[in-house]
Amino acid sequence: MNQTTTGIIQVAVPTPLRRFFDYLLPESFSMELLQPGIRLRIPFQHRELIGVFIGFANKSDVPPHKLKHIIECLDHQPVMTPDMLELCHWAASYYHYPIGEVILGTLPAWLRQGKAADVAFSKKMFDISERREDILELNSEQQNALNAIEALQNQFQVLLLDGVTGSGKTEVYLQAIAKVLARGSQVMVLVPEIGLTPQTIQRFRMRFSVPVVALHSGMTEKQRYQAWYASKKGIAKIIIGTRSAVFTPFVKLGLIVIDEEHDLSFKQQDSFRYHARDVAIMRAHLNHIPVVLGSATPSLETLHNVRQGRYQYLQLKERAGGAKLPQFHVLNIRNMRLEQGLSLPLMTEMREHLEKGNQVMLFLNRRGFAPIIICETCGWMVQCKRCDARMTYHYATARLHCHHCDTQRKLQTKCEGCGESHLQAMGQGTERIEKVLSAYFPNYSIARIDRDTTRRKGSMDDLLTRIQSGEHQILIGTQMLAKGHHFPNVTLVAILDADGGFFSADFRALERMGQLLLQVSGRAGRTEKAGKVLIQTRHANHPLLFQLLKENYQKFSSTILEERKQAELPPYTFFALFRAEAHREEYAMDFLQQVKSKIVEKTVTVVGPLAALMPRRAGKYRVQLLLQCKQRSPLQQLLKNILPQIEAIPLKSRVRWSLDVDPLEVF
């Protein structure tokens, strides 16, 4: 708003209320000192909070005698840049989340606590390495992609860089970034996992003689503030981070790169449920710069936008440097005898590759030793007492662990159903596979990479270094092992159970199965050594599996897109999901029933309220209400209209509820 002489200002305050708050300036305060984006210390109810100044107001809906004065101004210069304030306004509006929490939530905790914005920081964080990595010669596909990105300087455009695994997408990024840096601009690179950040940082520091800074949740609050500060001041030229880094301020942002754009981890799954990819695209639009989405298995939403002409399409069909794509072999294990989930042909193939001095990698997206503990006498199974889920047995700790609510307890010796002691561990997890392979291949070192082995800080980086050096020959892991890692000595990749996505209640399961299979397979044969991929399945003749492996991801995704179109599912329609949870199921169900009663828009289809696929989690009952519309605008308008009515429902005090716009997990 324009400056006035009323002394009434609007402040963003971190509260669940979806509005700004009006305050008064002390008479002695010079309004010229106020700039949008500075922090203020303010009284709020019976406490003091840190807020952000938004602008001046001509009048207030609050009676003058009830307006409070600000306590103090904390900054001489704004901590929120104009483009960041505009981005937060958009994100709060689109995702229907309280504007104050969005704005304050983008700031480092250091600043939210009221600490000084200009503090000395560790010089070590911005040390510049001597450039040691040579610039690689691009093939014709890579050069065409680079030319397309370079042609868009100072213009907004979304580009999809669709490149098979090992096709040299990163080299295209690096050379495009070099041109942006040469123009004096900064670059934001988003990666899906913390585990990818150290190796990406290392690669970039070896290439560029400029400060390259990481920003992710594994850092201390002081480190996060220092990285934020370095970017805002223009000291850091390249910021590499996970999804929250999308809200980092820059002096002059010239390019955004989102690697593995399809990855689910770019979507925040609680509180402020934004999608970092979509926020980054809006940010590029506001800054008039290009944004590159890179993936070997693009999301169907992104491919749909390419088809609609909204995104520019760039394709890398061949692996870089003469490496060949791996050969796929499907093992039909339907009537095959397995040794703890491992077939004889797989074990034979493993031995052949290991004896040649190569590494092999086994993928199983299930950690722990066994997912089921069952009584052989009566069939009773160990269940989590707080969730509608079974507990996983972890051999190393001899404990049962619920992977949904994190409840743990000692392994019991007697059945709760019949009292017998005939409890059997059934099924396979990565821990069990490791134990079996240790017996079969005692002369080879095994590295297991899952959440259990990488909890300690730096452990993931240490494991990757040991794998790269050849210290470990057999690699076992969950999807943590599938994303972006370069293992030049891996020549065999085995997927132990490819059937999980065929019969899921989630309509996105087939898409994710295809993405995961190809991402895992892409770890094989990335240099001059030929790669081979073995896929164990009980559905070897499934037409989509055949299409994925024998044709390509483009044909596979086209088939699924057509199915989505016929079924009127995203990306051909738009979803919003209300979730509610409570200690009593009827509270959550009744609350969402009242939400449903307020929806009168005829173009919006409402499904539910229904119990979630896992009705009880962490001791609370979960219910959901799905809204579906063929156009985005009517759905957005409906949500804007009914949210104030929802806030007035008395039952809301007995439930915890949330709204998820464009949900990626519906069931």
C-alpha positions in Angstrom: 0.0 0.0 0.0 1.0 3.6 -0.4 2.5 5.5 2.5 0.0 7.6 4.4 0.2 9.9 7.5 -2.2 7.8 9.6 0.5 5.8 11.3 -1.4 2.6 10.7 0.7 -0.2 9.3 0.0 -3.8 8.2 2.2 -6.6 9.6 2.6 -10.2 8.6 2.4 -12.2 11.9 3.1 -16.0 12.2 -0.4 -17.1 13.3 -3.0 -19.5 11.8 -5.2 -16.5 10.9 -5.3 -15.8 7.2 -4.7 -12.0 7.2 -2.4 -9.2 8.1 -2.7 -7.3 11.4 -2.9 -3.6 11.9 -0.6 -1.8 14.3 0.3 1.8 15.2 3.6 3.5 15.0 4.9 5.5 18.0 4.6 9.3 17.4 8.4 9.7 17.5 8.9 7.0 14.8 10.0 8.2 11.4 7.9 6.4 8.8 10.6 7.0 6.2 12.6 4.3 7.9 10.0 1.6 7.1 10.4 -0.5 4.1 8.3 -3.6 3.2 10.2 -6.6 4.3 11.8 -5.4 7.5 11.2 -7.1 10.8 9.3 -5.6 13.7 8.9 -6.7 17.3 5.2 -6.5 18.1 2.8 -7.3 21.0 0.4 -10.0 20.1 -2.2 -11.1 22.6 -0.2 -11.7 25.8 3.2 -12.2 24.2 5.7 -10.6 21.9 6.3 -11.9 18.3 8.5 -11.1 15.3 6.5 -9.8 12.4 7.3 -8.5 8.9 6.2 -5.0 7.8 4.0 -5.2 4.6 2.8 -1.6 4.1 0.8 1.3 5.3 -3.0 1.4 5.7 -5.4 4.2 5.1 -7.7 2.9 7.8 -8.3 -0.2 10.0 -11.3 -2.3 10.7 -10.1 -2.4 14.3 -11.3 0.6 16.5 -8.4 3.0 17.0 -8.4 2.6 20.8 -7.8 -1.2 20.4 -4.8 -0.8 18.0 -1.4 -1.6 19.6 1.9 0.1 19.0 4.9 -1.8 17.6 7.7 -2.3 20.1 10.7 -1.9 17.9 12.1 -2.0 14.4 14.8 -4.7 14.1 16.2 -4.0 10.7 17.7 -1.1 8.7 17.3 -3.0 5.5 14.5 -5.4 4.4 15.2 -9.1 5.1 12.5 -9.9 2.6 13.1 -8.8 -1.0 10.2 -7.5 -3.1 10.1 -10.5 -5.3 10.1 -12.8 -2.3 7.2 -10.9 -0.8 5.3 -11.3 -4.0 6.2 -15.0 -4.3 4.9 -15.5 -0.7 1.7 -13.7 -1.5 1.1 -16.0 -4.5 2.0 -19.2 -2.6 -0.2 -18.3 0.4 -3.1 -17.6 -2.0 -2.6 -20.7 -4.2 -2.1 -23.2 -1.4 -4.6 -21.3 0.9 -2.2 -21.2 3.8 -2.0 -18.3 6.4 0.1 -15.5 4.8 1.9 -14.6 8.0 3.2 -18.2 8.5 4.3 -18.4 4.8 6.2 -15.1 5.0 7.9 -15.8 8.4 8.4 -19.4 7.5 10.7 -18.6 4.6 13.1 -16.8 6.9 15.8 -18.7 8.8 15.0 -19.5 12.4 17.9 -17.2 13.4 15.8 -14.2 12.0 12.5 -15.5 13.3 14.0 -15.4 16.8 14.7 -11.7 16.4 18.5 -12.0 16.1 20.5 -9.5 14.2 20.3 -9.8 10.4 23.9 -8.6 9.7 26.3 -10.8 11.7 29.8 -12.1 11.0 29.8 -15.6 9.6 32.4 -18.3 9.0 34.7 -17.5 6.1 35.3 -21.2 5.7 31.8 -21.7 4.3 32.7 -19.5 1.2 36.2 -20.7 0.5 36.7 -21.0 -3.3 38.3 -24.2 -4.6 40.8 -24.2 -7.5 39.0 -25.3 -10.6 40.1 -28.8 -11.4 37.3 -30.4 -13.5 37.7 -30.0 -17.3 34.8 -28.8 -19.4 33.5 -31.7 -21.4 32.8 -31.6 -25.1 29.1 -31.8 -25.7 27.4 -34.1 -28.2 24.9 -32.6 -30.6 21.9 -33.2 -28.4 23.5 -31.6 -25.4 24.7 -28.6 -27.5 21.2 -28.1 -28.8 19.8 -28.1 -25.3 22.5 -25.6 -24.1 21.7 -23.3 -27.0 18.0 -23.4 -26.2 18.7 -22.4 -22.6 21.2 -19.7 -23.5 18.7 -18.1 -26.0 16.3 -17.4 -23.1 18.4 -15.1 -20.9 16.2 -12.5 -19.2 13.1 -14.3 -20.5 10.7 -16.5 -18.6 10.3 -20.0 -20.0 10.0 -23.5 -18.6 12.2 -26.0 -20.3 12.0 -29.8 -19.8 15.4 -31.5 -20.2 14.3 -35.1 -20.8 17.4 -37.2 -20.8 18.0 -40.9 -20.2 20.1 -41.8 -17.2 23.7 -41.0 -17.9 22.9 -38.7 -20.8 24.9 -35.8 -19.4 22.1 -33.6 -18.1 24.4 -32.3 -15.4 27.0 -31.2 -17.9 24.3 -29.2 -19.7 23.4 -27.6 -16.4 27.0 -26.7 -15.7 27.7 -25.1 -19.0 24.4 -23.2 -18.9 25.3 -22.0 -15.4 28.8 -20.9 -16.6 27.1 -18.5 -19.0 24.8 -17.1 -16.4 27.7 -16.5 -14.0 29.6 -14.8 -16.7 26.8 -12.2 -16.9 27.1 -11.5 -13.2 23.9 -13.4 -12.2 23.3 -16.0 -9.5 21.9 -19.5 -9.9 19.5 -21.7 -7.8 19.8 -25.5 -8.2 17.2 -27.7 -6.4 17.9 -31.4 -5.7 15.4 -33.8 -4.2 17.4 -35.3 -1.3 20.0 -34.2 1.2 22.0 -37.2 0.2 22.6 -35.8 -3.3 23.7 -32.4 -2.0 27.3 -33.2 -1.0 28.3 -34.8 -4.3 26.5 -32.1 -6.2 28.3 -29.4 -4.2 31.6 -31.1 -4.8 31.0 -31.4 -8.6 30.1 -27.7 -8.8 33.0 -26.5 -6.7 35.4 -28.5 -8.9 34.0 -26.7 -11.9 33.5 -23.1 -10.8 35.8 -20.7 -9.0 32.9 -18.9 -7.2 31.3 -19.5 -3.8 28.9 -22.5 -4.0 26.7 -22.9 -0.9 24.4 -25.7 0.3 21.0 -25.1 2.0 19.1 -28.1 3.4 17.5 -29.4 6.6 20.6 -31.3 7.7 22.5 -28.0 8.5 22.5 -26.2 11.8 20.4 -23.1 12.2 23.5 -20.9 12.1 24.7 -22.6 8.9 21.4 -22.2 7.3 21.3 -18.5 8.2 24.9 -18.0 6.9 24.0 -19.6 3.5 20.8 -17.5 3.3 22.8 -14.3 4.1 25.5 -15.1 1.6 22.9 -15.5 -1.1 21.0 -12.4 -0.2 24.2 -10.3 -0.2 25.3 -11.8 -3.5 28.4 -13.4 -2.0 27.2 -16.9 -2.9 26.8 -17.3 -6.7 25.3 -20.8 -6.7 22.9 -22.1 -4.1 22.3 -25.8 -4.1 19.5 -27.0 -1.9 16.4 -29.1 -1.2 12.9 -27.9 -1.5 12.9 -25.1 1.1 15.8 -23.4 -0.7 13.3 -22.2 -3.3 12.5 -19.3 -0.9 16.2 -18.2 -0.7 16.7 -14.4 -1.5 19.1 -13.5 -4.3 20.5 -10.2 -5.5 20.3 -11.1 -9.2 18.8 -14.5 -9.9 19.5 -15.6 -13.5 18.6 -19.3 -13.8 16.8 -22.0 -11.8 17.6 -25.7 -12.3 15.4 -28.4 -10.8 17.1 -31.8 -11.0 15.0 -35.0 -10.8 11.9 -32.7 -11.1 9.6 -35.7 -10.9 10.7 -36.6 -7.4 8.0 -36.7 -4.7 10.2 -35.1 -2.1 9.8 -31.7 -3.8 6.2 -31.7 -2.3 6.0 -30.6 1.3 3.7 -33.2 2.9 2.7 -31.3 6.1 1.9 -27.8 7.3 2.5 -25.5 4.3 2.0 -28.1 1.6 3.7 -26.4 -1.3 5.4 -28.0 -4.3 8.9 -26.6 -4.7 8.9 -27.2 -8.5 5.7 -25.2 -9.0 6.8 -22.4 -6.6 10.2 -22.3 -8.5 8.3 -21.9 -11.8 6.3 -19.0 -10.4 9.5 -17.5 -9.1 11.1 -17.7 -12.5 8.0 -16.0 -13.9 8.3 -13.2 -11.4 12.0 -12.7 -12.2 11.7 -13.1 -16.0 14.3 -15.9 -16.1 14.3 -19.5 -17.5 13.8 -22.5 -15.3 15.1 -25.9 -16.4 13.4 -29.1 -15.2 15.6 -32.1 -15.6 14.7 -35.8 -15.4 15.1 -39.2 -17.1 11.5 -39.9 -16.1 9.5 -36.7 -16.1 6.3 -36.4 -14.1 3.1 -36.8 -16.1 2.1 -33.3 -15.1 5.2 -31.9 -16.7 4.8 -34.0 -19.8 1.2 -32.8 -20.1 2.4 -29.2 -20.0 4.8 -30.0 -22.8 2.0 -31.4 -24.9 -0.1 -28.3 -24.2 2.8 -26.1 -25.5 3.4 -24.5 -22.1 6.9 -25.9 -21.7 9.7 -26.2 -24.2 10.9 -29.8 -24.7 14.6 -30.7 -24.9 15.6 -34.4 -25.2 18.8 -36.3 -24.7 18.2 -39.8 -26.1 21.8 -41.2 -25.8 24.2 -41.7 -23.0 27.1 -39.3 -23.0 30.7 -40.4 -23.6 29.9 -43.5 -25.6 28.3 -45.4 -22.7 25.4 -47.7 -23.6 22.0 -48.1 -22.0 21.8 -51.3 -19.9 20.1 -54.4 -21.2 16.9 -55.4 -19.4 16.1 -59.0 -18.5 12.8 -60.0 -16.8 12.9 -62.9 -14.4 9.5 -64.5 -14.0 9.6 -65.8 -10.4 6.0 -66.8 -10.2 6.8 -70.6 -9.9 10.5 -70.2 -9.0 12.0 -71.3 -5.7 13.5 -68.3 -4.0 16.1 -68.1 -1.2 14.8 -65.3 1.0 13.6 -63.4 -2.1 16.6 -64.1 -4.2 16.3 -66.4 -7.3 19.0 -68.8 -8.5 19.5 -67.0 -11.8 20.1 -63.8 -10.0 22.7 -65.3 -7.6 24.5 -66.9 -10.6 24.6 -63.6 -12.5 25.8 -61.8 -9.4 28.7 -64.2 -9.0 29.8 -63.7 -12.7 29.9 -59.9 -12.4 31.7 -60.0 -9.0 34.3 -62.4 -10.3 35.1 -59.9 -13.1 35.9 -57.3 -10.5 32.7 -55.3 -10.9 30.1 -54.1 -8.5 26.5 -55.2 -8.2 23.5 -53.3 -6.8 20.3 -54.8 -5.4 17.3 -52.7 -4.9 14.5 -53.4 -2.4 12.3 -50.5 -1.2 11.7 -52.0 2.2 14.1 -51.5 5.1 14.5 -53.7 8.2 14.8 -57.5 8.4 11.2 -58.7 7.9 7.9 -56.7 7.5 5.8 -59.4 9.2 6.0 -61.3 12.4 3.4 -64.1 12.4 2.3 -66.9 14.7 2.6 -70.2 12.9 0.0 -71.7 15.3 -2.9 -69.3 15.0 -1.9 -66.8 12.3 -1.8 -63.7 14.6 0.5 -60.9 13.4 2.3 -58.3 15.4 0.5 -55.0 14.9 1.4 -51.4 15.9 -0.8 -50.5 18.8 -1.1 -46.9 17.5 -1.5 -47.5 13.8 -3.5 -49.8 11.5 -0.2 -51.2 10.3 2.2 -54.1 11.0 5.5 -53.7 12.8 8.8 -54.4 11.0 11.4 -56.6 12.7 14.9 -55.1 12.8 17.5 -57.9 13.4 20.5 -55.7 14.5 18.6 -54.2 17.4 16.2 -57.1 18.0 13.3 -54.6 18.0 10.0 -54.1 16.4 9.6 -50.8 14.6 6.5 -49.1 13.2 7.7 -47.1 10.1 4.6 -44.9 10.2 4.6 -43.5 13.8 8.1 -44.5 14.8 7.0 -46.6 17.8 9.6 -49.2 18.8 9.5 -52.0 21.3 11.4 -55.2 22.1 10.8 -58.3 20.0 8.3 -60.4 21.8 8.6 -64.1 22.3 5.0 -65.2 22.7 1.9 -64.8 20.5 -0.7 -62.4 21.9 -3.4 -64.5 20.3 -2.7 -68.0 21.5 0.2 -67.7 23.9 2.5 -70.0 21.8 6.1 -69.2 21.1 6.0 -70.1 17.4 6.6 -66.6 16.0 8.1 -66.5 12.5 9.7 -63.6 10.6 8.2 -63.4 7.1 9.1 -61.3 4.1 12.3 -59.5 3.2 13.8 -56.2 4.0 17.2 -54.8 3.1 18.6 -56.0 6.4 17.6 -59.6 5.7 19.0 -59.5 2.2 22.3 -58.3 3.6 22.4 -61.2 6.0 21.6 -63.8 3.3 24.2 -62.4 0.9 26.9 -62.3 3.6 26.5 -66.1 3.8 26.5 -66.6 0.0 29.3 -64.2 -0.8 31.6 -64.1 2.3 34.6 -62.8 0.3 32.9 -59.7 -0.9 32.1 -56.5 1.1 28.5 -55.4 1.4 27.2 -51.8 1.8 23.6 -51.3 2.8 22.1 -47.9 2.2 18.8 -47.2 3.8 17.5 -44.9 6.5 18.8 -47.1 9.3 22.4 -47.0 8.1 22.5 -43.3 7.2 21.0 -41.7 10.3 24.4 -40.4 11.6 25.5 -37.1 10.1 28.0 -37.6 7.3 27.3 -41.4 7.1 25.7 -41.2 3.7 28.6 -39.3 2.2 31.0 -41.7 3.8 29.2 -44.8 2.4 29.2 -43.2 -1.1 32.9 -42.5 -0.9 33.7 -46.1 0.1 31.5 -47.4 -2.8 33.3 -45.1 -5.3 36.7 -46.3 -4.1 35.7 -50.0 -4.6 35.8 -50.9 -0.9 32.3 -52.4 -1.2 31.4 -54.7 -4.0 27.8 -55.5 -3.3 25.4 -52.6 -2.7 21.9 -53.1 -1.2 19.5 -50.2 -0.8 16.2 -48.6 -0.9 15.2 -45.7 -3.2 17.9 -43.6 -1.5 20.3 -45.5 -3.8 18.4 -44.8 -6.9 18.6 -41.0 -7.2 21.3 -39.4 -9.3 24.3 -41.4 -7.9 27.1 -42.2 -10.3 28.7 -45.6 -9.7 31.0 -46.3 -12.7 31.9 -49.8 -11.6 28.3 -51.1 -11.2 27.6 -53.4 -14.1 24.6 -55.3 -12.7 21.5 -53.9 -11.1 18.8 -56.2 -9.7 15.3 -55.2 -8.7 14.1 -57.8 -6.2 10.4 -57.0 -6.2 8.9 -55.0 -9.1 5.3 -55.8 -8.4 4.4 -53.2 -5.8 3.0 -50.6 -8.2 0.7 -53.0 -10.2 -2.1 -53.3 -7.7 -2.0 -50.2 -5.5 -5.1 -48.1 -4.6 -3.1 -45.0 -5.6 -3.7 -44.0 -9.2 -0.1 -42.6 -9.3 1.5 -46.0 -8.4 2.1 -47.1 -11.9 3.8 -43.8 -12.8 6.0 -44.0 -9.7 6.8 -47.7 -10.4 8.0 -46.9 -13.9 10.1 -43.9 -12.7 11.7 -45.9 -9.9 12.5 -48.9 -12.1 14.3 -46.7 -14.7 16.0 -44.6 -12.1 17.4 -47.6 -10.3 18.3 -49.3 -13.6 20.2 -46.1 -14.6 22.9 -46.9 -12.1 24.2 -49.8 -14.3 26.8 -49.5 -17.1 27.4 -45.7 -16.8 30.9 -45.8 -18.3 32.5 -48.0 -20.9 31.5 -51.2 -19.1 28.2 -52.8 -20.3 25.3 -52.7 -17.9 22.7 -55.3 -17.2 19.4 -55.1 -15.2 17.5 -58.1 -13.8 13.9 -57.5 -12.7 12.3 -60.1 -10.5 8.5 -60.1 -11.0 5.5 -62.4 -10.8 3.8 -60.4 -13.6 6.3 -60.7 -16.4 3.6 -60.3 -19.1 2.1 -57.1 -17.7 1.7 -54.9 -20.8 2.9 -51.7 -19.1 6.1 -53.4 -17.8 6.7 -54.6 -21.4 6.2 -51.2 -22.8 8.5 -49.6 -20.2 11.3 -52.0 -20.8 11.1 -52.9 -24.5 10.0 -49.5 -25.8 10.6 -46.4 -23.7 9.4 -44.1 -21.0 7.7 -41.8 -23.4 5.4 -44.6 -24.7 4.8 -45.8 -21.2 3.9 -42.3 -20.0 1.7 -41.7 -23.0 -0.3 -44.8 -22.2 -0.8 -43.8 -18.6 -1.7 -40.2 -19.6 -4.4 -41.6 -21.9 -5.8 -43.7 -19.1 -5.8 -40.6 -16.8 -7.7 -38.7 -19.4 -10.4 -41.3 -19.8 -10.7 -41.5 -16.0 -10.7 -37.7 -15.6 -7.7 -37.8 -13.2 -4.8 -35.3 -12.9 -3.3 -33.7 -14.9 -6.7 -33.5 -16.8 -8.5 -32.4 -13.6 -7.5 -30.6 -10.5 -7.7 -32.0 -6.9 -7.8 -30.5 -3.5 -7.9 -32.7 -0.4 -9.2 -31.9 3.1 -7.7 -34.1 5.8 -8.9 -34.4 9.4 -7.7 -36.5 12.3 -8.9 -36.9 15.8 -8.8 -39.3 18.8 -12.3 -40.3 17.9 -13.2 -41.2 14.4 -16.7 -39.5 14.6 -15.1 -36.1 15.3 -13.1 -36.2 12.1 -15.9 -37.6 10.0 -18.5 -35.1 11.3 -16.1 -32.2 10.8 -15.5 -33.1 7.1 -19.3 -33.7 6.7 -19.9 -30.1 7.8 -17.2 -29.0 5.4 -18.9 -30.9 2.6 -22.2 -29.2 3.4 -20.7 -25.8 2.6 -19.7 -26.8 -0.9 -22.4 -25.6 -3.3 -20.3 -25.1 -6.5 -21.8 -27.5 -9.1 -18.7 -27.8 -11.2 -16.8 -29.3 -8.2 -17.2 -33.0 -7.6 -16.9 -34.1 -3.9 -15.8 -37.6 -2.8 -16.2 -38.5 0.8 -15.7 -38.0 3.6 -14.0 -41.4 3.8 -11.6 -43.1 6.1 -8.0 -42.8 4.8 -6.3 -45.9 3.4 -4.6 -46.3 6.8 -7.5 -45.2 9.1 -5.5 -44.9 12.3 -2.0 -43.6 12.6 -0.1 -42.5 15.7 -3.2 -43.0 17.8 -5.5 -40.8 15.7 -8.2 -41.6 13.3 -7.8 -40.1 9.8 -10.6 -39.1 7.4 -10.4 -37.2 4.1 -12.6 -35.3 1.7 -11.6 -35.0 -2.0 -12.6 -32.1 -4.2 -12.2 -32.5 -8.0 -12.8 -30.0 -10.8 -12.0 -29.8 -14.5 -10.8 -26.2 -14.3 -8.4 -24.8 -11.7 -10.1 -21.4 -11.3 -13.5 -22.6 -9.9 -11.8 -24.9 -7.5 -9.5 -22.1 -6.2 -12.5 -19.7 -5.9 -14.5 -22.3 -4.0 -11.6 -22.9 -1.5 -11.2 -19.1 -1.0 -14.9 -18.8 -0.2 -15.4 -21.7 2.2 -12.3 -21.4 4.3 -13.7 -18.6 6.5 -16.8 -20.7 7.0 -14.7 -23.7 7.9 -12.8 -21.6 10.5 -16.2 -21.0 12.2 -17.1 -24.7 12.6 -17.2 -25.3 16.4 -16.0 -28.9 16.0 -12.7 -27.8 14.5 -11.3 -27.4 18.0 -11.6 -31.2 18.4 -9.8 -32.1 15.2 -6.5 -31.4 13.4 -7.3 -30.5 9.8 -5.4 -29.4 6.7 -6.0 -28.5 3.1 -3.7 -30.0 0.4 -3.9 -28.3 -3.0 -2.6 -30.5 -5.9 -2.0 -33.5 -3.5 0.4 -36.1 -4.7 -0.7 -38.6 -2.1 -4.5 -39.0 -2.2 -4.9 -42.4 -0.5 
